[in-house]
Amino acid sequence: MTQPVSLENNEFGAGGRPISVKGESLFRDSVRRLARNKAAVVGGTIIVILILVALFANVVAPYPYAEQTLVDQNKLPQWVLSLFPTMKPYAQLSSDYFIGADYVGRDLFSRIIFGARVSLTVAFIGPLISLLIGVTYGSISGYFGGRLDNLMMRVVDVLYAFPSLLFIILLLAFFRSTFAHPTPGTFTYTMSQLDSASGGLLFIFIGIGLTAWETMARLTRGQVLSVREKEFIEAARTLGAKDGRIMFRHILPNVVGPLVVAETLAIPGYISTEAFLSFIGIGVNPPTPSWGSMISDGAQVIRTYPNQAVFPALALAITMFAFNFLGDGLRDALDPRLRGNQ
């Protein structure tokens, strides 16, 4: 009687015929493990909702973010008064505003919605700049090594000597003063117009981009150093592959996972940087709404009208938590050492 042949971990079946075993791809396995992470799913869902709200802010927001109604300043609905009963002696009620109006009668809810555009723009443009500069710089340094690697890393060490936030503040102060009164037709005039059109975000992007790439460069260099000596890289060199082909076809695809995870986890830092800059008054240009500037305005009346500071701060906190949850989930899903543990 013929015994059944176990196909597990065998390359050939009965009669020496090759067996085609369909395995699960790394991508599908990562997606499956990410979907099992409830915190990551919640974070990703919140981020998707925020993106949709930001894209359709003109439709979702009940009022334009800059529209002022001075007779409605500091008004709030009944449910907010129930949430903060200390405002009862002086509160003016109005059902026209979902969470209240600010000191010049602008709808807080509409400004929070439009403020999501600023935070999400920084959340995606910041990592993009960091990846473009840091991955390019770190890849060149790690791949070629030797004196070039030593020189390039010393440059990174020198840049690390400056506190990033202070460096960004100095850069913004320099840019804003330099481009304050430009001559029409010049490069400075073009940059000033672009900054004004973006509501003051252009120089924030430049400041973040010039300071955020150092960590990414170091991480990329370490990943490239660990991969460039692998057997498949040596085989590619033996077959005559060019440096560019080795880099783009063999090295980068094997290191991009940890880099994406690192940048996802760094996004809350970019958002908080923009919020802090707007909080101290050198971020976005008024009346462009930013959660940081709204918290700053609300902090001045925190004892009398706490809703003006609490709700923007809550939006900022939820967004940062969402990116943290998603980043942790991506790290767990893309880490090969966790394969089989979930």
C-alpha angles and dihedrals in degrees: 000000000000114000117226114256117231110228095195113117091352125122097197132043133198114329091019093281114153116249121221108217115186110217131191115263121237090244094054092045091051092049091049093052092044090053090053091056102090095192091053091048091051091048092048091048092052091049092051090050091049091050092051091046091050093047093049097034092128089059100037099044113082093212138026109266094239099043111122128200105180095191088061098052114146093359118149140182125257096256092057090050088052089052093050105030092173088080094063098100094059107014120125112212126219130161092204093087122057097211099006141270129278130238093288097039099263117148109255094203093054092048091050089052093050090042088063087069091061096047095044092046089055089044092060105028094048095057091042092057091043092051095047095050100030098045093046093047096043094045093054092046096047098041100049096033122171120083093344091057091047093050095046093049091050088057089053090049091053091051089048089059090073118076104247097222094047090047091053091049091052091047092050091047089051095047095045093049094043095048096038097102107015126176112250113254096027130111091251090054091052092049091047091052092049091050091050092048090052092049092249096310098116096075090042089056091049092049094049092043093053093052106031100061098070094077091045090050091053093047092048092048091053092048093048092048090054094049104039093073095051120120096249090055090051089049091052091051090049090053089054100255115168122242092250093052092047090050098047100032103036114016107037095047088056096049102036094088097065090041094055091047091050092051092047090054089047094055095086087056091055091048093049091048092055091044091051093048090051090045092058092044105254099094126080119000117254133282088029104104120239125172089230094055090044090053089049092053092045093048089064090062098029093129096048103032108018092167090073091064103028099058097049089045090051091052090050093048094048092050093050092047090050093055091045092052092047092047092051090049093050091049092053093044097048098040106104091202089068094054109128094016095090 
